[in-house]
Amino acid sequence: MFKAILIEKDDAGYRAAMRDVDDAQLPAGDVTVRVSHSTLNYKDALAITGKGPVVRKFPMVPGIDLAGVVEHSAHPAYQPGDAVLLNGWGVGEVHWGGLAQKARLNGDWLIPLPGAFTPQQAMAIGTAGYTAMLCVLALEKQGVRPADGEILVTGAAGGVGSVAVALLARLGYTVVAVTGRPHDAEYLRRLGAAEVLDRAQFAAPGKPLGKERWAGAVDVVGSHVLANVCATTRYRGVVTACGLAAGMDLPATVAPFILRGVTLVGIDSVMCPRADRLQAWQRLATDLDLARLGDIGRTVGLAEALPLAQQLLDGQVRGRIVVDVNQ
Ligand code: NDP
């Protein structure tokens, strides 16, 4: 038996609770992992609360991230005792995920835990941090360099935003952070933000074009915020869009794209090819100041993930939540 958060949906409704689960109930897979840490991402919070259509099979163990040690493997790349990491691939959505003491997975989804990180540190980064790295890599691929000007990060005090601020600042970019939590301005400055702006400036419907300011942007928020970010991005600037914290809509015009040559790059972490994942984790190992992770992430026990899910959706969780599944 092992402990897991289990989401069930039936005539009695949608509910998530701590359960003791029999190993025999684990789904099919060629690698069994003894999970040590998982995390609480925005998507996990949607799954646990049922506030978004994340879970597509019931019962489901949520948790799109996990770190742990291989217990059994029929996959040629993994041996018992190997330290591994997993992000995405539909885990926690259609296949049982990481918010449990054990997981059985397709070995092709795993990557070796980078030597630079403990399992706790890898989960303090998690899908949120790996997505932030994908955004930074996309800016670089489009030719954005520190000398080009300011980079805007929205939803900056959240998981993706916090890691994006820390990474960009370490790489020498001038980072402007947007937050709805002015009391976290000092936290964002510690991570490396040169300036902190109030989210209210971006949240209302804006004009098709505004004063040009950003050489690049990382947007986790969507909706009017993303539209306003595009409208104020400089000629040939680059905006990466990875989130929908304010909404799935994009009430924008084509003006920034056809008059200023702005590039909007979509970022997906879930089905991201293996080579790009390995590159992102390798860059995280060299470009993220590990000292910042202590500030960004805090660790909780498995049961605490349940009430924290609603708080995260309410925008009350700063940085990242690491879940020690044995605590
Ligand atoms: P968090 O909840 O940690 O951060 C989201 C942040 O967005 C909040 O902290 C808050 O920042 C801001 N925010 C929340 N609500 C609103 C609102 N109504 N209007 C404007 N800003 C708001 O989530 P994550 O960082 O884990 O994820 C952020 C987004 O990125 C989510 O939408 C998530 O689904 C998406 N995502 C996408 C991935 C992909 O593969 N494309 C991978 C990972 C995440 P503040 O208080 O500073 O304003």
Residues whose N, C-alpha, C, O or C-beta is under 5 A from the ligand:
A	BS01	NDP	N41 Y42 K43 T127 A128 T131 G155 A156 A157 G158 G159 V160 G161 V178 T179 G180 R181 R199 V220 V221 C242 G243 L244 A245 A246 I267 D268 S269 V270 L312 G315 V317 G319
